[in-house]
Amino acid sequence: MEQTKMIRHVNQIAAYFEVYPQDRAEESVRGHLEKFMAPSIRRQLADYALDGGDGLHPLAQQAAQNMTVGSNTS
């Protein structure tokens, strides 16, 4: 996935959940990414976050650092 598109998409998900209490928001963003993103895109996001994650919403950055990358959980 093109990097700018990935960042925009993940930030939209994070923005949706940011009104939740912090712990629930973090879990919701991570869960959404694990359930609905392809493993290859999760790997791309995780690598991007490890490289600093410039432009990522803080919830997206947190989720990228804590999500399961290997395979879909659904």
Distance bins in CASP14 RR format, pairs under 12 A and 6 or more apart:
PFRMAT RR
TARGET T0000
AUTHOR 0000-0000-0000
RMODE 2
METHOD distances of the structure
MODEL  1
1 7 0 0 0 0 1 0 0 0 0 0 0
1 8 0 0 0 0 0 1 0 0 0 0 0
1 9 1 0 0 1 0 0 0 0 0 0 0
1 10 0 0 0 0 0 1 0 0 0 0 0
1 37 0 0 0 0 1 0 0 0 0 0 0
1 38 0 0 0 0 1 0 0 0 0 0 0
1 40 0 0 0 0 1 0 0 0 0 0 0
1 41 1 0 1 0 0 0 0 0 0 0 0
1 42 0 0 0 0 0 1 0 0 0 0 0
1 43 0 0 0 0 0 1 0 0 0 0 0
1 44 1 0 0 1 0 0 0 0 0 0 0
1 45 0 0 0 0 1 0 0 0 0 0 0
1 48 0 0 0 0 0 1 0 0 0 0 0
2 8 0 0 0 0 1 0 0 0 0 0 0
2 9 0 0 0 0 0 1 0 0 0 0 0
2 41 0 0 0 0 0 1 0 0 0 0 0
2 44 0 0 0 0 0 1 0 0 0 0 0
2 48 0 0 0 0 0 1 0 0 0 0 0
3 9 0 0 0 0 0 1 0 0 0 0 0
3 10 0 0 0 0 0 1 0 0 0 0 0
3 41 0 0 0 0 0 1 0 0 0 0 0
3 44 1 0 0 1 0 0 0 0 0 0 0
3 45 0 0 0 0 1 0 0 0 0 0 0
3 47 0 0 0 0 0 1 0 0 0 0 0
3 48 1 0 0 1 0 0 0 0 0 0 0
3 49 0 0 0 0 0 1 0 0 0 0 0
3 51 0 0 0 0 0 1 0 0 0 0 0
3 53 0 0 0 0 0 1 0 0 0 0 0
3 54 0 0 0 0 0 1 0 0 0 0 0
3 55 0 0 0 0 0 1 0 0 0 0 0
3 56 0 0 0 0 0 1 0 0 0 0 0
4 10 0 0 0 0 0 1 0 0 0 0 0
4 11 0 0 0 0 0 1 0 0 0 0 0
4 48 0 0 0 0 0 1 0 0 0 0 0
4 54 0 0 0 0 0 1 0 0 0 0 0
4 55 0 0 0 0 0 1 0 0 0 0 0
4 56 0 0 0 0 0 1 0 0 0 0 0
5 11 0 0 0 0 0 1 0 0 0 0 0
5 12 0 0 0 0 0 1 0 0 0 0 0
5 41 0 0 0 0 0 1 0 0 0 0 0
5 44 0 0 0 0 0 1 0 0 0 0 0
5 45 0 0 0 0 0 1 0 0 0 0 0
6 12 0 0 0 0 0 1 0 0 0 0 0
6 13 0 0 0 0 0 1 0 0 0 0 0
6 33 0 0 0 0 0 1 0 0 0 0 0
6 37 0 0 0 0 1 0 0 0 0 0 0
6 38 0 0 0 0 0 1 0 0 0 0 0
6 40 0 0 0 0 0 1 0 0 0 0 0
6 41 1 0 0 1 0 0 0 0 0 0 0
6 42 0 0 0 0 0 1 0 0 0 0 0
6 43 0 0 0 0 0 1 0 0 0 0 0
6 44 1 0 0 1 0 0 0 0 0 0 0
6 45 1 0 0 1 0 0 0 0 0 0 0
6 46 0 0 0 0 0 1 0 0 0 0 0
6 47 0 0 0 0 0 1 0 0 0 0 0
6 48 1 0 0 1 0 0 0 0 0 0 0
6 49 0 0 0 0 0 1 0 0 0 0 0
6 53 0 0 0 0 0 1 0 0 0 0 0
6 55 0 0 0 0 0 1 0 0 0 0 0
6 56 0 0 0 0 1 0 0 0 0 0 0
6 60 0 0 0 0 1 0 0 0 0 0 0
6 64 0 0 0 0 0 1 0 0 0 0 0
7 13 0 0 0 0 0 1 0 0 0 0 0
7 14 0 0 0 0 0 1 0 0 0 0 0
7 41 0 0 0 0 0 1 0 0 0 0 0
7 44 0 0 0 0 0 1 0 0 0 0 0
7 45 0 0 0 0 1 0 0 0 0 0 0
7 48 1 0 0 1 0 0 0 0 0 0 0
7 49 0 0 0 0 0 1 0 0 0 0 0
7 52 0 0 0 0 0 1 0 0 0 0 0
7 53 0 0 0 0 1 0 0 0 0 0 0
7 54 0 0 0 0 1 0 0 0 0 0 0
7 55 1 0 0 1 0 0 0 0 0 0 0
7 56 1 0 0 1 0 0 0 0 0 0 0
7 57 0 0 0 0 1 0 0 0 0 0 0
7 60 0 0 0 0 1 0 0 0 0 0 0
7 61 0 0 0 0 0 1 0 0 0 0 0
7 64 0 0 0 0 0 1 0 0 0 0 0
8 14 0 0 0 0 0 1 0 0 0 0 0
8 15 0 0 0 0 0 1 0 0 0 0 0
8 55 0 0 0 0 1 0 0 0 0 0 0
8 56 0 0 0 0 0 1 0 0 0 0 0
8 57 0 0 0 0 0 1 0 0 0 0 0
8 60 0 0 0 0 0 1 0 0 0 0 0
9 15 0 0 0 0 0 1 0 0 0 0 0
9 16 0 0 0 0 0 1 0 0 0 0 0
9 29 0 0 0 0 0 1 0 0 0 0 0
9 32 0 0 0 0 0 1 0 0 0 0 0
9 33 0 0 0 0 1 0 0 0 0 0 0
9 36 0 0 0 0 0 1 0 0 0 0 0
9 37 0 0 0 0 1 0 0 0 0 0 0
9 38 0 0 0 0 0 1 0 0 0 0 0
9 41 0 0 0 0 1 0 0 0 0 0 0
9 44 0 0 0 0 0 1 0 0 0 0 0
9 45 0 0 0 0 1 0 0 0 0 0 0
9 56 0 0 0 0 0 1 0 0 0 0 0
9 57 0 0 0 0 0 1 0 0 0 0 0
9 60 0 0 0 0 1 0 0 0 0 0 0
10 16 0 0 0 0 0 1 0 0 0 0 0
10 17 0 0 0 0 0 1 0 0 0 0 0
10 29 0 0 0 0 1 0 0 0 0 0 0
10 30 0 0 0 0 0 1 0 0 0 0 0
10 32 0 0 0 0 1 0 0 0 0 0 0
10 33 1 0 0 1 0 0 0 0 0 0 0
10 36 0 0 0 0 0 1 0 0 0 0 0
10 37 0 0 0 0 1 0 0 0 0 0 0
10 41 0 0 0 0 1 0 0 0 0 0 0
10 42 0 0 0 0 0 1 0 0 0 0 0
10 44 0 0 0 0 0 1 0 0 0 0 0
10 45 1 0 0 1 0 0 0 0 0 0 0
10 46 0 0 0 0 0 1 0 0 0 0 0
10 48 0 0 0 0 1 0 0 0 0 0 0
10 49 0 0 0 0 1 0 0 0 0 0 0
10 53 0 0 0 0 0 1 0 0 0 0 0
10 55 0 0 0 0 1 0 0 0 0 0 0
10 56 1 0 0 1 0 0 0 0 0 0 0
10 57 1 0 0 1 0 0 0 0 0 0 0
10 58 0 0 0 0 0 1 0 0 0 0 0
10 59 0 0 0 0 1 0 0 0 0 0 0
10 60 1 0 1 0 0 0 0 0 0 0 0
10 61 0 0 0 0 1 0 0 0 0 0 0
10 62 0 0 0 0 0 1 0 0 0 0 0
10 63 1 0 0 1 0 0 0 0 0 0 0
10 64 1 0 0 1 0 0 0 0 0 0 0
10 67 0 0 0 0 0 1 0 0 0 0 0
11 17 0 0 0 0 0 1 0 0 0 0 0
11 18 0 0 0 0 0 1 0 0 0 0 0
11 29 0 0 0 0 0 1 0 0 0 0 0
11 33 0 0 0 0 0 1 0 0 0 0 0
11 45 0 0 0 0 0 1 0 0 0 0 0
11 53 0 0 0 0 0 1 0 0 0 0 0
11 54 0 0 0 0 0 1 0 0 0 0 0
11 55 1 0 0 1 0 0 0 0 0 0 0
11 56 1 0 0 1 0 0 0 0 0 0 0
11 57 1 0 1 0 0 0 0 0 0 0 0
11 58 0 0 0 0 0 1 0 0 0 0 0
11 59 0 0 0 0 1 0 0 0 0 0 0
11 60 1 0 1 0 0 0 0 0 0 0 0
11 61 0 0 0 0 1 0 0 0 0 0 0
11 63 0 0 0 0 0 1 0 0 0 0 0
11 64 0 0 0 0 0 1 0 0 0 0 0
12 18 0 0 0 0 0 1 0 0 0 0 0
12 29 0 0 0 0 0 1 0 0 0 0 0
12 32 0 0 0 0 0 1 0 0 0 0 0
12 33 0 0 0 0 0 1 0 0 0 0 0
12 56 0 0 0 0 0 1 0 0 0 0 0
12 57 0 0 0 0 1 0 0 0 0 0 0
12 59 0 0 0 0 0 1 0 0 0 0 0
12 60 0 0 0 0 1 0 0 0 0 0 0
13 25 0 0 0 0 0 1 0 0 0 0 0
13 28 0 0 0 0 1 0 0 0 0 0 0
13 29 1 0 1 0 0 0 0 0 0 0 0
13 30 0 0 0 0 0 1 0 0 0 0 0
13 31 0 0 0 0 1 0 0 0 0 0 0
13 32 1 0 1 0 0 0 0 0 0 0 0
13 33 1 0 0 1 0 0 0 0 0 0 0
13 34 0 0 0 0 0 1 0 0 0 0 0
13 35 0 0 0 0 0 1 0 0 0 0 0
13 36 0 0 0 0 1 0 0 0 0 0 0
13 37 0 0 0 0 1 0 0 0 0 0 0
13 45 0 0 0 0 0 1 0 0 0 0 0
13 56 0 0 0 0 0 1 0 0 0 0 0
13 57 0 0 0 0 1 0 0 0 0 0 0
13 59 0 0 0 0 1 0 0 0 0 0 0
13 60 1 0 0 1 0 0 0 0 0 0 0
13 63 0 0 0 0 1 0 0 0 0 0 0
13 64 0 0 0 0 0 1 0 0 0 0 0
13 67 0 0 0 0 0 1 0 0 0 0 0
14 20 0 0 0 0 0 1 0 0 0 0 0
14 25 1 0 0 1 0 0 0 0 0 0 0
14 26 0 0 0 0 1 0 0 0 0 0 0
14 28 0 0 0 0 1 0 0 0 0 0 0
14 29 1 0 1 0 0 0 0 0 0 0 0
14 30 0 0 0 0 0 1 0 0 0 0 0
14 31 0 0 0 0 0 1 0 0 0 0 0
14 32 0 0 0 0 1 0 0 0 0 0 0
14 33 0 0 0 0 1 0 0 0 0 0 0
14 45 0 0 0 0 0 1 0 0 0 0 0
14 55 0 0 0 0 0 1 0 0 0 0 0
14 56 1 0 0 1 0 0 0 0 0 0 0
14 57 1 1 0 0 0 0 0 0 0 0 0
14 58 1 0 0 1 0 0 0 0 0 0 0
14 59 1 1 0 0 0 0 0 0 0 0 0
14 60 1 0 1 0 0 0 0 0 0 0 0
14 61 0 0 0 0 1 0 0 0 0 0 0
14 62 0 0 0 0 1 0 0 0 0 0 0
14 63 1 0 0 1 0 0 0 0 0 0 0
14 64 0 0 0 0 1 0 0 0 0 0 0
15 25 0 0 0 0 0 1 0 0 0 0 0
15 28 0 0 0 0 0 1 0 0 0 0 0
15 29 0 0 0 0 1 0 0 0 0 0 0
15 56 0 0 0 0 0 1 0 0 0 0 0
15 57 1 0 0 1 0 0 0 0 0 0 0
15 58 0 0 0 0 0 1 0 0 0 0 0
15 59 0 0 0 0 1 0 0 0 0 0 0
15 60 0 0 0 0 1 0 0 0 0 0 0
16 25 0 0 0 0 1 0 0 0 0 0 0
16 28 0 0 0 0 1 0 0 0 0 0 0
16 29 0 0 0 0 1 0 0 0 0 0 0
16 32 0 0 0 0 1 0 0 0 0 0 0
16 57 0 0 0 0 0 1 0 0 0 0 0
16 59 0 0 0 0 1 0 0 0 0 0 0
16 60 0 0 0 0 0 1 0 0 0 0 0
17 23 0 0 0 0 0 1 0 0 0 0 0
17 24 1 0 0 1 0 0 0 0 0 0 0
17 25 1 0 1 0 0 0 0 0 0 0 0
17 26 0 0 0 0 1 0 0 0 0 0 0
17 27 0 0 0 0 1 0 0 0 0 0 0
17 28 1 0 1 0 0 0 0 0 0 0 0
17 29 1 0 1 0 0 0 0 0 0 0 0
17 30 0 0 0 0 1 0 0 0 0 0 0
17 31 0 0 0 0 1 0 0 0 0 0 0
17 32 1 0 0 1 0 0 0 0 0 0 0
17 33 0 0 0 0 0 1 0 0 0 0 0
17 57 0 0 0 0 1 0 0 0 0 0 0
17 58 0 0 0 0 0 1 0 0 0 0 0
17 59 1 0 0 1 0 0 0 0 0 0 0
17 60 0 0 0 0 1 0 0 0 0 0 0
17 62 0 0 0 0 0 1 0 0 0 0 0
17 63 0 0 0 0 1 0 0 0 0 0 0
18 24 0 0 0 0 0 1 0 0 0 0 0
18 25 1 0 1 0 0 0 0 0 0 0 0
18 26 0 0 0 0 0 1 0 0 0 0 0
18 28 0 0 0 0 1 0 0 0 0 0 0
18 29 0 0 0 0 1 0 0 0 0 0 0
18 57 1 0 0 1 0 0 0 0 0 0 0
18 58 0 0 0 0 1 0 0 0 0 0 0
18 59 1 0 1 0 0 0 0 0 0 0 0
18 60 0 0 0 0 1 0 0 0 0 0 0
18 62 0 0 0 0 0 1 0 0 0 0 0
18 63 0 0 0 0 0 1 0 0 0 0 0
19 25 1 0 0 1 0 0 0 0 0 0 0
19 28 0 0 0 0 0 1 0 0 0 0 0
19 59 0 0 0 0 0 1 0 0 0 0 0
20 26 0 0 0 0 1 0 0 0 0 0 0
20 27 0 0 0 0 1 0 0 0 0 0 0
20 28 1 0 0 1 0 0 0 0 0 0 0
20 29 0 0 0 0 1 0 0 0 0 0 0
20 32 0 0 0 0 0 1 0 0 0 0 0
20 59 0 0 0 0 1 0 0 0 0 0 0
21 27 0 0 0 0 1 0 0 0 0 0 0
21 28 0 0 0 0 0 1 0 0 0 0 0
21 59 0 0 0 0 0 1 0 0 0 0 0
22 28 0 0 0 0 0 1 0 0 0 0 0
22 29 0 0 0 0 0 1 0 0 0 0 0
22 58 0 0 0 0 1 0 0 0 0 0 0
22 59 0 0 0 0 1 0 0 0 0 0 0
22 62 0 0 0 0 1 0 0 0 0 0 0
23 29 0 0 0 0 0 1 0 0 0 0 0
23 30 0 0 0 0 0 1 0 0 0 0 0
23 59 0 0 0 0 0 1 0 0 0 0 0
23 62 0 0 0 0 0 1 0 0 0 0 0
23 66 0 0 0 0 0 1 0 0 0 0 0
24 30 0 0 0 0 0 1 0 0 0 0 0
24 31 0 0 0 0 0 1 0 0 0 0 0
24 59 0 0 0 0 0 1 0 0 0 0 0
25 31 0 0 0 0 0 1 0 0 0 0 0
25 32 0 0 0 0 0 1 0 0 0 0 0
25 57 0 0 0 0 0 1 0 0 0 0 0
25 58 0 0 0 0 1 0 0 0 0 0 0
25 59 1 0 1 0 0 0 0 0 0 0 0
25 60 0 0 0 0 0 1 0 0 0 0 0
25 62 0 0 0 0 1 0 0 0 0 0 0
25 63 0 0 0 0 1 0 0 0 0 0 0
26 32 0 0 0 0 0 1 0 0 0 0 0
26 33 0 0 0 0 0 1 0 0 0 0 0
26 57 0 0 0 0 0 1 0 0 0 0 0
26 58 0 0 0 0 1 0 0 0 0 0 0
26 59 1 0 0 1 0 0 0 0 0 0 0
26 60 0 0 0 0 0 1 0 0 0 0 0
26 61 0 0 0 0 0 1 0 0 0 0 0
26 62 1 0 1 0 0 0 0 0 0 0 0
26 63 1 0 0 1 0 0 0 0 0 0 0
26 64 0 0 0 0 0 1 0 0 0 0 0
26 65 0 0 0 0 0 1 0 0 0 0 0
26 66 1 0 0 1 0 0 0 0 0 0 0
26 67 0 0 0 0 0 1 0 0 0 0 0
27 33 0 0 0 0 0 1 0 0 0 0 0
27 34 0 0 0 0 0 1 0 0 0 0 0
27 35 0 0 0 0 0 1 0 0 0 0 0
27 59 0 0 0 0 0 1 0 0 0 0 0
27 62 0 0 0 0 1 0 0 0 0 0 0
27 63 0 0 0 0 1 0 0 0 0 0 0
27 66 0 0 0 0 1 0 0 0 0 0 0
27 67 0 0 0 0 0 1 0 0 0 0 0
28 34 0 0 0 0 0 1 0 0 0 0 0
28 35 0 0 0 0 0 1 0 0 0 0 0
28 36 0 0 0 0 0 1 0 0 0 0 0
28 59 0 0 0 0 1 0 0 0 0 0 0
28 60 0 0 0 0 0 1 0 0 0 0 0
28 62 0 0 0 0 0 1 0 0 0 0 0
28 63 0 0 0 0 1 0 0 0 0 0 0
28 67 0 0 0 0 0 1 0 0 0 0 0
29 35 0 0 0 0 0 1 0 0 0 0 0
29 36 0 0 0 0 0 1 0 0 0 0 0
29 37 0 0 0 0 0 1 0 0 0 0 0
29 45 0 0 0 0 0 1 0 0 0 0 0
29 56 0 0 0 0 0 1 0 0 0 0 0
29 57 0 0 0 0 1 0 0 0 0 0 0
29 58 0 0 0 0 1 0 0 0 0 0 0
29 59 1 0 1 0 0 0 0 0 0 0 0
29 60 1 0 0 1 0 0 0 0 0 0 0
29 61 0 0 0 0 1 0 0 0 0 0 0
29 62 1 0 0 1 0 0 0 0 0 0 0
29 63 1 0 1 0 0 0 0 0 0 0 0
29 64 0 0 0 0 1 0 0 0 0 0 0
29 65 0 0 0 0 0 1 0 0 0 0 0
29 66 0 0 0 0 1 0 0 0 0 0 0
29 67 0 0 0 0 1 0 0 0 0 0 0
30 36 0 0 0 0 0 1 0 0 0 0 0
30 37 0 0 0 0 0 1 0 0 0 0 0
30 42 0 0 0 0 0 1 0 0 0 0 0
30 45 0 0 0 0 0 1 0 0 0 0 0
30 46 0 0 0 0 0 1 0 0 0 0 0
30 49 0 0 0 0 0 1 0 0 0 0 0
30 59 0 0 0 0 1 0 0 0 0 0 0
30 60 0 0 0 0 1 0 0 0 0 0 0
30 61 0 0 0 0 0 1 0 0 0 0 0
30 62 1 0 0 1 0 0 0 0 0 0 0
30 63 1 0 1 0 0 0 0 0 0 0 0
30 64 0 0 0 0 1 0 0 0 0 0 0
30 65 0 0 0 0 1 0 0 0 0 0 0
30 66 1 0 1 0 0 0 0 0 0 0 0
30 67 1 0 1 0 0 0 0 0 0 0 0
30 68 0 0 0 0 1 0 0 0 0 0 0
30 69 0 0 0 0 0 1 0 0 0 0 0
30 73 0 0 0 0 0 1 0 0 0 0 0
31 37 0 0 0 0 1 0 0 0 0 0 0
31 42 0 0 0 0 0 1 0 0 0 0 0
31 59 0 0 0 0 0 1 0 0 0 0 0
31 62 0 0 0 0 0 1 0 0 0 0 0
31 63 1 0 0 1 0 0 0 0 0 0 0
31 64 0 0 0 0 0 1 0 0 0 0 0
31 66 0 0 0 0 1 0 0 0 0 0 0
31 67 1 0 0 1 0 0 0 0 0 0 0
31 68 0 0 0 0 1 0 0 0 0 0 0
31 72 0 0 0 0 0 1 0 0 0 0 0
31 73 1 0 0 1 0 0 0 0 0 0 0
31 74 0 0 0 0 0 1 0 0 0 0 0
32 42 0 0 0 0 0 1 0 0 0 0 0
32 59 0 0 0 0 0 1 0 0 0 0 0
32 60 0 0 0 0 0 1 0 0 0 0 0
32 63 0 0 0 0 1 0 0 0 0 0 0
32 67 0 0 0 0 1 0 0 0 0 0 0
32 73 0 0 0 0 0 1 0 0 0 0 0
32 74 0 0 0 0 0 1 0 0 0 0 0
33 39 0 0 0 0 0 1 0 0 0 0 0
33 41 0 0 0 0 1 0 0 0 0 0 0
33 42 1 0 0 1 0 0 0 0 0 0 0
33 43 0 0 0 0 0 1 0 0 0 0 0
33 44 0 0 0 0 0 1 0 0 0 0 0
33 45 1 0 0 1 0 0 0 0 0 0 0
33 46 0 0 0 0 1 0 0 0 0 0 0
33 49 0 0 0 0 0 1 0 0 0 0 0
33 56 0 0 0 0 0 1 0 0 0 0 0
33 59 0 0 0 0 0 1 0 0 0 0 0
33 60 0 0 0 0 1 0 0 0 0 0 0
33 61 0 0 0 0 0 1 0 0 0 0 0
33 62 0 0 0 0 0 1 0 0 0 0 0
33 63 1 0 1 0 0 0 0 0 0 0 0
33 64 1 0 0 1 0 0 0 0 0 0 0
33 65 0 0 0 0 0 1 0 0 0 0 0
33 66 0 0 0 0 1 0 0 0 0 0 0
33 67 1 0 1 0 0 0 0 0 0 0 0
33 68 0 0 0 0 1 0 0 0 0 0 0
33 69 0 0 0 0 1 0 0 0 0 0 0
33 72 0 0 0 0 0 1 0 0 0 0 0
33 73 0 0 0 0 0 1 0 0 0 0 0
33 74 0 0 0 0 0 1 0 0 0 0 0
34 41 0 0 0 0 0 1 0 0 0 0 0
34 42 1 0 0 1 0 0 0 0 0 0 0
34 45 0 0 0 0 0 1 0 0 0 0 0
34 46 0 0 0 0 0 1 0 0 0 0 0
34 63 0 0 0 0 1 0 0 0 0 0 0
34 64 0 0 0 0 0 1 0 0 0 0 0
34 66 0 0 0 0 1 0 0 0 0 0 0
34 67 1 0 1 0 0 0 0 0 0 0 0
34 68 1 0 1 0 0 0 0 0 0 0 0
34 69 0 0 0 0 1 0 0 0 0 0 0
34 70 0 0 0 0 1 0 0 0 0 0 0
34 71 0 0 0 0 1 0 0 0 0 0 0
34 72 1 0 0 1 0 0 0 0 0 0 0
34 73 1 0 1 0 0 0 0 0 0 0 0
34 74 0 0 0 0 1 0 0 0 0 0 0
35 42 0 0 0 0 0 1 0 0 0 0 0
35 63 0 0 0 0 0 1 0 0 0 0 0
35 67 0 0 0 0 0 1 0 0 0 0 0
35 68 0 0 0 0 0 1 0 0 0 0 0
35 71 0 0 0 0 0 1 0 0 0 0 0
35 72 1 0 0 1 0 0 0 0 0 0 0
35 73 1 0 0 1 0 0 0 0 0 0 0
35 74 1 0 1 0 0 0 0 0 0 0 0
36 42 0 0 0 0 1 0 0 0 0 0 0
36 67 0 0 0 0 0 1 0 0 0 0 0
36 72 0 0 0 0 1 0 0 0 0 0 0
36 73 0 0 0 0 0 1 0 0 0 0 0
36 74 1 0 0 1 0 0 0 0 0 0 0
37 43 0 0 0 0 1 0 0 0 0 0 0
37 44 0 0 0 0 1 0 0 0 0 0 0
37 45 1 0 0 1 0 0 0 0 0 0 0
37 46 0 0 0 0 0 1 0 0 0 0 0
37 60 0 0 0 0 0 1 0 0 0 0 0
37 63 0 0 0 0 0 1 0 0 0 0 0
37 64 0 0 0 0 0 1 0 0 0 0 0
37 67 0 0 0 0 1 0 0 0 0 0 0
37 68 0 0 0 0 0 1 0 0 0 0 0
37 69 0 0 0 0 1 0 0 0 0 0 0
37 70 0 0 0 0 0 1 0 0 0 0 0
37 71 0 0 0 0 0 1 0 0 0 0 0
37 72 0 0 0 0 1 0 0 0 0 0 0
37 73 0 0 0 0 0 1 0 0 0 0 0
37 74 0 0 0 0 0 1 0 0 0 0 0
38 44 0 0 0 0 1 0 0 0 0 0 0
38 45 0 0 0 0 0 1 0 0 0 0 0
38 69 0 0 0 0 0 1 0 0 0 0 0
38 70 0 0 0 0 0 1 0 0 0 0 0
38 71 0 0 0 0 1 0 0 0 0 0 0
38 72 1 0 0 1 0 0 0 0 0 0 0
38 74 0 0 0 0 0 1 0 0 0 0 0
39 45 0 0 0 0 0 1 0 0 0 0 0
39 46 0 0 0 0 0 1 0 0 0 0 0
39 67 0 0 0 0 0 1 0 0 0 0 0
39 68 0 0 0 0 1 0 0 0 0 0 0
39 69 1 0 0 1 0 0 0 0 0 0 0
39 70 1 0 1 0 0 0 0 0 0 0 0
39 71 1 0 1 0 0 0 0 0 0 0 0
39 72 1 0 0 1 0 0 0 0 0 0 0
39 73 0 0 0 0 0 1 0 0 0 0 0
39 74 0 0 0 0 0 1 0 0 0 0 0
40 46 0 0 0 0 0 1 0 0 0 0 0
40 47 0 0 0 0 0 1 0 0 0 0 0
40 69 0 0 0 0 1 0 0 0 0 0 0
40 70 0 0 0 0 1 0 0 0 0 0 0
40 71 0 0 0 0 0 1 0 0 0 0 0
40 72 0 0 0 0 0 1 0 0 0 0 0
41 47 0 0 0 0 0 1 0 0 0 0 0
41 48 0 0 0 0 0 1 0 0 0 0 0
41 64 0 0 0 0 0 1 0 0 0 0 0
41 67 0 0 0 0 0 1 0 0 0 0 0
41 69 0 0 0 0 1 0 0 0 0 0 0
41 70 0 0 0 0 0 1 0 0 0 0 0
41 72 0 0 0 0 0 1 0 0 0 0 0
42 48 0 0 0 0 0 1 0 0 0 0 0
42 49 0 0 0 0 0 1 0 0 0 0 0
42 60 0 0 0 0 0 1 0 0 0 0 0
42 63 0 0 0 0 1 0 0 0 0 0 0
42 64 0 0 0 0 1 0 0 0 0 0 0
42 65 0 0 0 0 0 1 0 0 0 0 0
42 66 0 0 0 0 0 1 0 0 0 0 0
42 67 1 0 0 1 0 0 0 0 0 0 0
42 68 1 0 0 1 0 0 0 0 0 0 0
42 69 1 0 1 0 0 0 0 0 0 0 0
42 70 1 0 0 1 0 0 0 0 0 0 0
42 71 0 0 0 0 1 0 0 0 0 0 0
42 72 0 0 0 0 1 0 0 0 0 0 0
42 73 0 0 0 0 0 1 0 0 0 0 0
43 49 0 0 0 0 0 1 0 0 0 0 0
43 50 0 0 0 0 0 1 0 0 0 0 0
43 64 0 0 0 0 0 1 0 0 0 0 0
43 67 0 0 0 0 0 1 0 0 0 0 0
43 68 0 0 0 0 0 1 0 0 0 0 0
43 69 1 0 1 0 0 0 0 0 0 0 0
43 70 1 0 0 1 0 0 0 0 0 0 0
43 71 0 0 0 0 0 1 0 0 0 0 0
44 50 0 0 0 0 0 1 0 0 0 0 0
44 51 0 0 0 0 0 1 0 0 0 0 0
44 53 0 0 0 0 0 1 0 0 0 0 0
44 64 0 0 0 0 1 0 0 0 0 0 0
44 67 0 0 0 0 0 1 0 0 0 0 0
44 69 0 0 0 0 1 0 0 0 0 0 0
45 51 0 0 0 0 0 1 0 0 0 0 0
45 52 0 0 0 0 0 1 0 0 0 0 0
45 53 0 0 0 0 1 0 0 0 0 0 0
45 56 0 0 0 0 1 0 0 0 0 0 0
45 57 0 0 0 0 0 1 0 0 0 0 0
45 60 1 0 0 1 0 0 0 0 0 0 0
45 61 0 0 0 0 1 0 0 0 0 0 0
45 62 0 0 0 0 0 1 0 0 0 0 0
45 63 0 0 0 0 1 0 0 0 0 0 0
45 64 1 0 1 0 0 0 0 0 0 0 0
45 65 0 0 0 0 1 0 0 0 0 0 0
45 66 0 0 0 0 0 1 0 0 0 0 0
45 67 1 0 0 1 0 0 0 0 0 0 0
45 68 0 0 0 0 0 1 0 0 0 0 0
45 69 0 0 0 0 1 0 0 0 0 0 0
46 52 0 0 0 0 0 1 0 0 0 0 0
46 53 0 0 0 0 0 1 0 0 0 0 0
46 56 0 0 0 0 0 1 0 0 0 0 0
46 60 0 0 0 0 0 1 0 0 0 0 0
46 61 0 0 0 0 0 1 0 0 0 0 0
46 62 0 0 0 0 0 1 0 0 0 0 0
46 63 0 0 0 0 1 0 0 0 0 0 0
46 64 1 0 1 0 0 0 0 0 0 0 0
46 65 1 0 0 1 0 0 0 0 0 0 0
46 66 0 0 0 0 1 0 0 0 0 0 0
46 67 1 0 0 1 0 0 0 0 0 0 0
46 68 0 0 0 0 1 0 0 0 0 0 0
46 69 1 0 1 0 0 0 0 0 0 0 0
46 70 0 0 0 0 1 0 0 0 0 0 0
47 53 0 0 0 0 1 0 0 0 0 0 0
47 64 0 0 0 0 1 0 0 0 0 0 0
47 65 0 0 0 0 0 1 0 0 0 0 0
47 69 0 0 0 0 1 0 0 0 0 0 0
48 54 0 0 0 0 1 0 0 0 0 0 0
48 55 0 0 0 0 1 0 0 0 0 0 0
48 56 1 0 0 1 0 0 0 0 0 0 0
48 60 0 0 0 0 1 0 0 0 0 0 0
48 61 0 0 0 0 1 0 0 0 0 0 0
48 64 1 0 0 1 0 0 0 0 0 0 0
48 65 0 0 0 0 0 1 0 0 0 0 0
48 69 0 0 0 0 0 1 0 0 0 0 0
49 55 0 0 0 0 0 1 0 0 0 0 0
49 56 1 0 0 1 0 0 0 0 0 0 0
49 57 0 0 0 0 0 1 0 0 0 0 0
49 58 0 0 0 0 0 1 0 0 0 0 0
49 59 0 0 0 0 0 1 0 0 0 0 0
49 60 1 0 0 1 0 0 0 0 0 0 0
49 61 1 0 1 0 0 0 0 0 0 0 0
49 62 0 0 0 0 1 0 0 0 0 0 0
49 63 0 0 0 0 1 0 0 0 0 0 0
49 64 1 1 0 0 0 0 0 0 0 0 0
49 65 1 0 1 0 0 0 0 0 0 0 0
49 66 0 0 0 0 1 0 0 0 0 0 0
49 67 0 0 0 0 1 0 0 0 0 0 0
49 69 0 0 0 0 0 1 0 0 0 0 0
50 56 0 0 0 0 0 1 0 0 0 0 0
50 61 0 0 0 0 0 1 0 0 0 0 0
50 64 0 0 0 0 1 0 0 0 0 0 0
50 65 1 0 0 1 0 0 0 0 0 0 0
50 69 0 0 0 0 0 1 0 0 0 0 0
51 61 0 0 0 0 0 1 0 0 0 0 0
51 64 0 0 0 0 0 1 0 0 0 0 0
51 65 0 0 0 0 0 1 0 0 0 0 0
52 60 0 0 0 0 0 1 0 0 0 0 0
52 61 0 0 0 0 1 0 0 0 0 0 0
52 64 0 0 0 0 1 0 0 0 0 0 0
52 65 0 0 0 0 0 1 0 0 0 0 0
53 60 0 0 0 0 1 0 0 0 0 0 0
53 61 1 0 0 1 0 0 0 0 0 0 0
53 62 0 0 0 0 0 1 0 0 0 0 0
53 63 0 0 0 0 0 1 0 0 0 0 0
53 64 1 0 0 1 0 0 0 0 0 0 0
53 65 0 0 0 0 1 0 0 0 0 0 0
54 60 0 0 0 0 0 1 0 0 0 0 0
54 61 0 0 0 0 1 0 0 0 0 0 0
55 61 0 0 0 0 1 0 0 0 0 0 0
55 64 0 0 0 0 0 1 0 0 0 0 0
56 62 0 0 0 0 1 0 0 0 0 0 0
56 63 0 0 0 0 1 0 0 0 0 0 0
56 64 1 0 0 1 0 0 0 0 0 0 0
56 65 0 0 0 0 0 1 0 0 0 0 0
57 63 0 0 0 0 1 0 0 0 0 0 0
57 64 0 0 0 0 0 1 0 0 0 0 0
58 64 0 0 0 0 0 1 0 0 0 0 0
58 65 0 0 0 0 0 1 0 0 0 0 0
59 65 0 0 0 0 0 1 0 0 0 0 0
59 66 0 0 0 0 0 1 0 0 0 0 0
59 67 0 0 0 0 0 1 0 0 0 0 0
60 66 0 0 0 0 0 1 0 0 0 0 0
60 67 0 0 0 0 0 1 0 0 0 0 0
61 67 0 0 0 0 0 1 0 0 0 0 0
63 69 0 0 0 0 0 1 0 0 0 0 0
67 73 0 0 0 0 1 0 0 0 0 0 0
68 74 0 0 0 0 0 1 0 0 0 0 0
END
